[in-house]
Structures are given as C-alpha cells and as structure tokens.
C-alpha cells in the first residue's frame, strides 16, 4: 500500500508560520510521521484521529474536509485526493472548529 504524500498549500504554510513558536515546532514532526504512514494507518490511528468535519464548508471542487490531530490543541485541516493529503490549514482546535 502506498504511503501518504503530504502537500502543503500556501495558506497552510502561512498559518503555520504565524503560529506561536512552541506550537509551530510540533507540526513538522507530525508531517514527517504522516509521510511514513499509509492511508489505512492514518485513518485507523487513534493519535491522528482523522475525521470528517461537517461544520466546515469545503472549497469549490472539494468533496469534504477532514482534520487530524497534532496534539490536544492543534489540528490540521486537510482533504484526501488519491494518495495525496492536501493540507489546507493548521491552527488551534478553537480556530478550526470555532468552539
């Protein structure tokens, strides 16, 4: 089974660079770990907790958005396209979910 190919959008990179330094430092190891996993491993991981987010409207042309957990507070917003994980945004749980 193919490994996940991580693709970072410009908006993801911008949000990542604007994060507090301590939070931003946690994102790179998570991305590196993702690249070592297959999609099946990501979807079954209790650590990443890949889940569909119905409260967020996907951009035009995208089916549905998902989040995965970096830690208890930080989430990555992404979409799956074949073997690619298109990372669209990153931020705190509150920034992503709005609660």
Secondary structure, DSSP 8 states (H G I E B T S, - for coil): --B-EEEE-HHHHHHHHHS-HHHHHHHHHHHHHHHTSBHHHHHH-TTT--EE-TTS---TT----EEEESSSSEEEEEEEETTEEEEEEEEEHHHHH--
